[in-house]
């Protein structure tokens, strides 16, 4: 297949192309009215209409006619070259495989430290840490509202000493560290710096990311503390501080994963995520920081859902759109500013508690789509995640799945091996078209921050989620082993589930009380007062937060200090 360039000036060649397409149209029409029609009269197709998971119609056959408008040079180009459709780097996995970053986090810091070391010993090449709900929401483990949740869905972190224990014996100057944290992201970021300082690790050796993306919380995941403008300010401050002090660190991971898990379509996931990215770029530029000074450190986080081809197309479309936005909207000059780099996680909501071994196959296909789409980092879900926090065995199987894709399938040998596929290029174009259409609507509403406050994103996602749920319940969308091929005999679980130790909460509370007993409470109060004063100005809040953290101020104390200034966010319900 040859994809033409719009810059072609030879009129004879253009006429030849048109003649070839017209001949193709006629040949295809003859095939459909002849061969296909005769075959269908004997063997009908399985269903009347085929669509992607998001509802994009899927044709019976794709041909060069479907990619006639695609310019190789302008729309695809080469890996490492604008608009980066085929990959952000020129050699991709031939030089550097994606980072295998299995998420881990449960119980006390010591519990999670053991799991991280286990995964590193199994060949994991990056660390990803999950935190429990109290840590996410800014409550200390001894807060009454934390009762029953400490260490249950992630690791409990109250002070920077806890993070020091999580990372004990792990060289964070040599391994990338990702932290899945949102409303309290700037505090975890400060704790991470405090850990590095205590160990004498230079800032320029630190790499990784803190998720930080608060806008997707207001529109999808629903974990917040402060009003929307304050949440965005804290993200802005984190980015600005990182750009100045941590040259190899990604201060935000703009996340589409949770938008998709909330029920969005593939195009909505990409569009809403990139729109949030645009909002953060605009906020940081207000500080007078040049776009090329910080855009290279922005990273993204997408899901790999069940529709293989749609997901690969989504990743490619997102890269192309982001490159064009950075170049045309923000005037970026550096290639690094236009390259969309992303972490990917397979779809947790696609996993089933029935016949959980089927989840191994689901995860493998989803992980492969991330690789085909050019992910820089990947987490493959555990087979038991629909039932509990993944066990060590489940995480080992998930990590081995990634290693098999890299080492045994040949998938990492060629860059963008599906590029040029008539179907894939057509889907890429369609998803890009939908992304731009959403951008237009978001801009009309005043941008992503304003649109979030108007519940625009929330309503769009709710409608898509409702439609998807109805399709599953009706059987229009098949879930193998659940609404089709269902085995009514309960065979039990073929593996043991992870269990939360009964003493986890008390062990963590004891740790917290020990820190409080040893610290200088007068010094803590002084630093919290400085932080509160800074919050009443437009000063960057990371430096006073870092000082408070190093004095052993707790997560909850820092959050409450700013709450006195900013208050708490109350959502307007969407029905």
C-alpha atoms as one frame of an Amber mdcrd trajectory, in Angstrom:
protein
   0.000   0.000   0.000   1.253   3.463  -0.851   0.112   6.420   1.197   0.374
   9.561  -0.892   1.826  12.886   0.205  -0.297  16.006  -0.011   2.795  17.860
  -1.197   2.849  15.867  -4.423   2.703  18.382  -7.279   2.689  16.111 -10.320
  -0.890  16.349 -11.743  -0.379  13.185 -13.764   0.418  11.212 -10.616  -2.683
  12.612  -8.893  -4.824  11.609 -11.856  -3.299   8.113 -11.756  -4.153   7.836
  -8.062  -7.750   8.856  -8.720  -8.020   6.375 -11.560  -6.629   3.613  -9.353
  -9.137   4.437  -6.611 -12.039   4.495  -9.034 -10.976   1.093 -10.403 -10.731
  -0.168  -6.822 -14.236   1.099  -6.009 -15.669  -0.686  -9.014 -13.814  -3.911
  -8.227 -14.955  -3.812  -4.610 -18.572  -3.181  -5.622 -18.433  -6.161  -7.975
 -16.944  -8.319  -5.213 -19.699  -7.293  -2.774 -22.609  -7.802  -5.200 -21.125
 -11.005  -6.515 -18.872 -13.155  -4.338 -19.994 -11.718  -0.998 -23.703 -11.736
  -1.804 -23.592 -15.369  -2.955 -21.730 -16.417   0.169 -24.112 -14.520   2.477
 -27.097 -16.233   0.901 -25.747 -19.493   2.276 -23.924 -18.376   5.445 -25.103
 -15.092   7.028 -22.722 -12.996   9.072 -22.771 -13.465  12.843 -24.427 -10.119
  13.501 -25.982  -7.291  11.537 -23.496  -4.649  12.599 -19.910  -4.755  13.834
 -18.475  -1.876  15.861 -15.510  -1.133  18.064 -16.055  -1.156  21.817 -16.669
   2.601  21.602 -19.237   2.246  18.838 -17.187   3.150  15.751 -18.563   1.110
  12.813 -16.195  -1.633  11.636 -16.297  -2.331   7.914 -16.240  -5.809   6.457
 -13.068  -4.972   4.585 -10.706  -2.004   4.495  -8.868  -1.034   1.313  -6.621
   1.811   0.063  -9.839   3.774  -0.508 -10.155   4.145   3.280  -6.702   5.725
   3.577  -6.753   7.830   0.418  -6.577  11.069   2.395  -3.624   9.958   4.515
  -0.341  11.694   3.766   2.601   9.598   4.826   4.869  12.582   5.429   2.336
  14.887   7.104   0.206  12.361   9.010   2.546   9.449   9.730   6.189  10.315
   9.038   8.898   8.266  10.749   9.380   7.277  14.390  10.995  10.119  16.287
   9.804  12.686  13.750   6.824  15.044  13.860   3.924  14.294  14.275   5.228
  11.147  16.046   2.292   8.975  14.980   4.604   5.999  14.561   6.456   6.499
  17.850   8.186   9.207  19.894  11.716   7.814  19.399  13.586   6.757  16.250
  14.461   3.194  17.327  11.813   2.540  19.990  12.046  -0.924  21.583  15.003
  -1.985  19.399  17.175   0.207  21.633  15.199   0.478  24.857  12.269  -1.769
  25.821   9.324  -0.250  27.616   9.637   0.009  31.395   7.917  -2.924  33.083
   6.303  -1.241  36.051   3.962  -3.468  38.070   1.983  -1.453  40.632   2.453
  -2.537  44.244   1.156  -1.197  47.516  -0.613  -2.599  50.569  -0.399  -2.714
  54.326   2.424  -0.933  56.113   5.534   0.488  54.413   7.498  -2.635  55.329
   4.881  -4.864  53.666   5.072  -2.909  50.410   8.867  -2.768  50.509   8.988
  -6.566  50.509   6.633  -6.726  47.494   8.683  -4.170  45.561  11.881  -6.112
  46.171  10.153  -9.317  45.049   9.101  -7.706  41.765  12.536  -6.216  41.146
  14.047  -9.666  41.713  11.641 -11.038  39.081  12.893  -8.564  36.477  10.698
  -5.500  36.969  12.488  -2.444  35.587  10.549   0.360  37.306   8.713   0.901
  40.597   5.060   1.917  40.813   3.504   2.520  44.223  -0.189   2.489  45.153
  -1.368   4.278  48.300  -4.332   3.551  50.532  -7.477   5.679  50.591  -6.584
   7.674  53.743  -3.248   8.647  52.170  -4.974   9.613  48.921  -7.508  11.767
  50.760  -5.071  13.324  53.234  -6.138  11.600  56.460  -3.595  10.205  58.883
  -3.878   6.555  59.851  -5.027   7.464  63.366  -7.862   9.682  62.074 -11.288
   8.169  62.893 -12.229   8.470  59.200  -9.357   6.134  58.321 -10.697   3.280
  60.430 -10.954   0.081  58.405  -9.145   1.508  55.354  -5.533   1.687  56.520
  -3.339  -0.329  54.169  -6.322  -1.989  52.524  -6.131  -0.732  48.925  -2.550
   0.518  48.944   0.275   1.335  51.305  -0.297   3.700  54.239   2.026   6.712
  54.292   1.681   9.321  57.046   5.176  10.819  57.199   8.231  10.897  54.982
   9.758   8.264  57.242   7.087   5.895  55.929   8.164   6.527  52.336  11.753
   6.026  53.462  10.730   2.538  54.649   8.792   1.800  51.444  11.983   2.475
  49.473  14.403   0.903  51.949  17.242  -0.915  50.175  16.109   0.317  46.756
  18.422   2.671  44.857  16.038   5.406  43.721  18.945   7.064  41.931  19.101
   4.097  39.569  15.461   2.985  39.212  12.447   4.989  38.079   9.797   5.534
  40.775   6.144   6.189  39.922   3.652   7.162  42.626  -0.084   6.787  42.011
  -1.363   9.671  44.086  -3.608  12.607  43.263  -5.115  15.096  45.782  -2.036
  14.830  48.009   0.460  14.422  45.172   2.503  17.502  46.028   3.055  16.139
  49.543   4.256  12.732  48.284   6.472  14.568  45.808   7.995  16.510  48.726
   8.418  13.294  50.729  10.214  11.690  47.770  12.647  14.616  47.649  13.165
  14.369  51.418  14.035  10.677  51.048  16.560  11.511  48.322  18.134  14.235
  50.447  18.449  11.955  53.467  20.208   9.361  51.328  22.449  11.926  49.630
  21.082  11.214  46.146  21.482  14.211  43.804  18.316  15.612  42.257  19.612
  14.999  38.739  19.631  11.238  39.385  15.931  11.100  40.272  13.547   9.800
  37.624   9.939   8.692  37.573   6.646  10.481  38.037   3.929  11.428  40.465
   0.469  11.126  38.960  -0.699  14.533  40.272  -3.465  14.944  37.632  -6.234
  16.447  39.750  -8.602  17.432  36.917  -9.376  13.816  36.118 -10.344  13.383
  39.774 -13.082  15.983  39.532 -14.375  14.487  36.288 -13.898  10.744  36.807
 -12.241   9.136  39.837 -13.783  11.434  42.496 -10.856  11.755  44.896 -10.340
  15.405  45.838  -9.798  17.733  48.771  -9.762  21.364  47.700 -11.807  23.384
  45.159 -10.868  22.907  41.494  -8.727  26.080  41.078  -6.717  25.194  44.186
  -6.168  21.640  42.992  -4.887  22.972  39.665  -2.617  25.450  41.489  -0.983
  22.612  43.422  -0.312  20.780  40.162   1.129  23.963  38.679   3.419  24.433
  41.675   4.652  20.845  41.474   5.464  21.170  37.775   7.203  24.516  38.264
   9.302  23.201  41.174  10.289  20.045  39.320  11.327  21.929  36.184  13.699
  24.022  38.284  15.148  21.295  40.498  14.577  17.766  39.059  15.686  17.767
  35.396  14.853  14.107  34.678  11.622  13.780  36.632   8.076  13.828  35.240
   6.091  16.016  37.666   2.725  14.890  36.339   1.195  11.880  34.664  -1.897
  13.248  32.915  -4.266  10.329  33.255  -6.879   8.930  30.921  -6.953   5.565
  32.652  -9.526   6.579  35.249 -11.601   8.472  32.689 -11.948   5.253  30.694
 -12.573   3.139  33.789 -15.431   5.529  34.625 -17.072   4.561  31.338 -15.823
   6.873  28.595 -15.217   5.892  24.990 -11.706   5.616  23.557 -11.983   9.015
  21.853 -13.324  10.632  25.025 -10.466   9.162  27.027  -7.900  10.619  24.642
  -9.682  13.955  24.155 -10.425  14.654  27.815  -6.923  13.626  28.889  -5.230
  15.819  26.304  -7.594  18.688  27.157  -6.475  18.406  30.783  -2.876  18.434
  29.568  -3.594  21.641  27.664  -5.020  23.199  30.839  -1.854  22.413  32.810
   0.341  23.855  30.047  -1.698  27.063  30.126  -1.423  27.312  33.920   2.358
  26.865  33.991   2.832  29.371  31.172   1.058  31.972  33.323   4.125  31.827
  35.592   6.247  33.068  32.701   7.911  29.695  32.117   8.607  28.978  28.448
   6.734  25.974  27.103   9.956  24.306  25.944  11.340  24.512  29.469   8.687
  22.251  30.980   6.702  20.451  28.261   9.407  17.783  27.757   8.757  16.592
  31.321   5.000  16.090  30.894   3.922  12.442  30.746   0.598  10.717  30.127
  -1.177   7.605  31.367  -3.673   5.675  29.243  -5.613   2.451  29.522  -5.309
  -0.564  27.233  -8.905  -1.756  26.898 -10.329  -4.888  25.302 -10.771  -3.698
  21.690  -7.292  -4.380  20.316  -7.346  -2.334  17.108  -9.228   0.610  18.602
  -6.671   0.878  21.397  -3.668   0.842  19.065  -5.355   3.513  16.934  -6.127
   5.595  20.043  -2.487   5.674  21.140  -1.322   6.717  17.674  -4.023   9.389
  17.323  -3.226  10.827  20.767   0.455  11.167  19.861  -0.371  12.935  16.606
  -2.864  15.319  18.189  -0.575  16.257  21.091   2.287  17.013  18.689   0.074
  19.298  16.637  -1.330  21.021  19.724   2.110  21.732  21.150   3.474  22.999
  17.857   0.499  24.926  16.497  -1.247  26.096  19.679   1.694  26.702  22.003
   4.522  27.319  19.548   6.810  24.648  20.969  10.152  24.442  19.202  11.803
  21.427  20.805  10.981  17.952  19.547  10.878  16.801  23.169   8.017  19.209
  23.845   5.884  17.634  21.111   6.538  13.979  21.930   3.714  12.348  23.843
   5.207   9.728  26.148   2.846   7.506  28.081   2.524   4.828  30.697  -0.181
   2.249  30.071  -2.153  -0.104  32.269  -4.416  -2.912  31.172  -8.105  -2.457
  31.963  -9.044  -3.313  35.529 -12.763  -3.016  34.809 -12.495  -5.668  32.086
 -11.397  -8.307  34.608 -13.985 -10.726  35.952 -14.378 -12.452  39.289 -15.957
 -15.418  37.481 -13.414 -17.748  35.852 -10.542 -15.450  36.871  -7.922 -17.416
  34.926  -9.515 -15.939  31.787  -8.080 -12.626  32.948  -4.596 -13.819  31.991
  -5.655 -13.931  28.336  -7.441 -10.583  28.584  -4.400  -8.923  30.111  -2.027
 -10.415  27.536  -4.060  -9.062  24.605  -4.415  -5.657  26.209  -0.706  -5.477
  27.047   0.120  -6.392  23.458  -2.053  -3.525  22.197  -0.065  -1.127  24.405
   3.164  -2.404  22.893   1.768  -2.178  19.364   0.722   1.376  20.216   4.193
   2.368  21.388   3.889   2.687  25.194   6.969   3.792  27.146   5.910   2.058
  30.359   3.436  -0.719  31.105   1.595  -2.338  34.016  -0.204  -5.618  33.333
  -3.028  -6.372  35.764  -3.051  -9.453  37.956  -5.487 -12.267  37.223  -7.057
 -11.878  40.683  -7.563  -8.081  40.740 -11.340  -8.397  40.419 -11.260 -10.146
  43.792  -8.455  -8.614  45.863  -5.145  -6.799  45.817  -2.954  -8.936  43.529
  -1.042 -11.760  45.132   2.663 -12.301  44.494   1.841 -15.167  42.136  -0.595
 -13.018  40.153   1.959 -10.223  39.843   4.623 -12.676  38.736   2.347 -14.024
  35.992   1.524 -10.466  34.897   5.212  -9.537  34.771   6.025 -12.733  32.883
   3.288 -11.775  30.390   5.182  -8.571  29.611   8.484 -10.422  29.380   6.990
 -12.988  26.987   5.682 -10.201  24.751   9.154  -8.641  24.679  11.300 -11.733
  24.435   9.202 -14.357  22.615   6.629 -12.824  20.271   8.767 -10.640  18.013
   6.413  -7.732  18.692   9.281  -5.442  19.707  11.437  -6.116  16.667   9.893
  -3.605  14.276   8.572  -0.135  15.045   4.820   0.403  14.638   4.434  -2.945
  12.813   0.720  -2.360  12.267   1.284   1.036  10.658  -0.065   1.171   7.112
  -2.894  -1.220   7.871  -5.937   0.106   6.043  -8.106  -0.585   9.094  -5.683
   0.863  11.618  -5.018   4.065   9.697  -8.745   4.564   9.157  -9.456   4.107
  12.876  -6.574   6.419  13.791  -8.026   9.148  11.564 -11.540   8.680  12.977
 -10.388   8.880  16.598  -8.324  11.960  15.791 -11.373  13.565  14.167 -13.428
  12.912  17.305 -10.680  14.320  19.540 -10.618  17.606  17.631 -14.416  17.793
  17.795 -14.287  17.453  21.593 -11.548  20.099  21.776 -13.824  22.518  19.945
 -16.627  21.953  22.459 -14.279  22.225  25.448 -12.801  25.482  24.148 -16.298
  26.901  23.675 -16.913  26.180  27.365 -13.796  28.065  28.423 -11.294  25.214
  28.612 -10.928  22.067  30.683 -10.997  23.746  34.109 -14.223  25.585  33.323
 -15.758  22.534  31.630 -15.030  20.398  34.700 -16.780  22.965  36.880 -19.769
  22.850  34.519 -19.917  19.018  34.777 -19.481  18.716  31.011 -16.995  15.844
  31.205 -18.981  14.104  33.911 -22.173  14.088  31.850 -20.428  12.863  28.703
 -18.796  10.005  30.606 -22.037   9.117  32.408 -23.914   8.757  29.122 -21.203
   6.542  27.627 -20.994   4.425  30.780 -24.764   3.927  30.848 -24.816   2.848
  27.209 -21.928   0.428  27.748 -23.558  -1.136  30.819 -26.826  -1.650  28.965
 -24.962  -3.355  26.123 -23.286  -5.761  28.549 -26.536  -6.545  30.313 -28.328
  -7.205  27.017 -25.519  -9.411  25.741 -24.783  -7.054  22.839 -21.267  -6.853
  24.257 -19.926 -10.271  25.165 -18.036 -10.948  28.377 -16.760 -14.506  28.098
 -17.639 -16.620  31.114 -20.084 -14.005  32.400 -22.865 -13.318  29.902 -21.774
 -15.944  27.350 -20.199 -19.392  27.749 -21.119 -19.129  31.400 -20.334 -22.131
  33.577 -22.978 -22.261  36.300 -20.969 -24.714  38.380 -18.803 -22.923  40.933
 -15.423 -24.598  40.671 -13.832 -22.397  43.347 -10.659 -20.383  43.000  -7.573
 -22.110  41.586  -5.280 -19.847  43.621  -5.058 -18.161  47.007  -6.094 -14.527
  47.381  -4.149 -11.761  49.082  -5.442 -11.045  52.588  -5.070  -7.902  54.664
  -3.496  -8.674  58.017  -5.755  -7.820  60.947  -2.988  -5.947  62.743  -2.085
  -3.702  59.778  -3.943  -0.642  61.033  -2.563  -0.858  64.558   0.992  -1.417
  63.313   0.749   1.720  61.191  -0.761   3.777  64.002   2.084   2.636  66.272
   4.597   3.805  63.631   2.896   7.192  63.404   2.808   7.694  67.172   6.497
   6.798  67.425   7.391   9.533  64.913   5.253  12.088  66.725   6.905  11.195
  70.038  10.410  11.842  68.673   9.857  14.970  66.572  10.137  18.624  67.614
   6.477  19.663  67.762   7.370  23.357  68.073   9.372  23.151  64.850   6.497
  21.349  63.118   4.068  24.080  64.162   6.421  26.771  62.863   6.727  25.138
  59.451   2.968  24.607  59.194   2.455  28.291  59.978   4.857  29.232  57.171
   2.954  26.930  54.821  -0.376  28.523  55.764   1.021  31.992  55.183   2.369
  30.986  51.775  -1.042  29.577  50.833  -2.533  33.045  51.312  -0.189  34.325
  48.580   0.572  32.979  45.112   3.944  31.576  46.219   4.934  28.069  45.211
   3.734  25.723  47.969   6.274  22.956  47.398   9.221  24.543  49.313   7.264
  25.154  52.560   5.666  21.704  52.206   9.121  20.143  51.837  10.326  21.952
  54.950   7.291  20.735  56.924   7.756  17.168  55.673  11.431  17.151  56.708
  10.359  18.293  60.174   8.114  15.176  60.290   4.787  16.944  59.779   2.174
  14.379  58.846   0.120  14.170  55.694  -3.049  14.980  57.630  -1.513  17.993
  59.359  -0.405  19.517  56.065  -3.799  18.927  54.444  -5.685  20.458  57.375
  -3.396  23.481  57.368  -4.312  24.319  53.788  -7.939  23.429  54.373  -8.138
  26.387  56.749  -7.209  28.609  53.814  -8.943  26.936  50.880 -11.856  24.960
  52.335 -13.037  21.686  50.775 -14.610  20.940  47.415 -18.251  19.861  47.297
 -19.394  18.287  44.044 -22.600  19.214  42.251 -24.187  15.780  41.633 -24.732
  14.593  38.066 -27.666  12.296  37.302
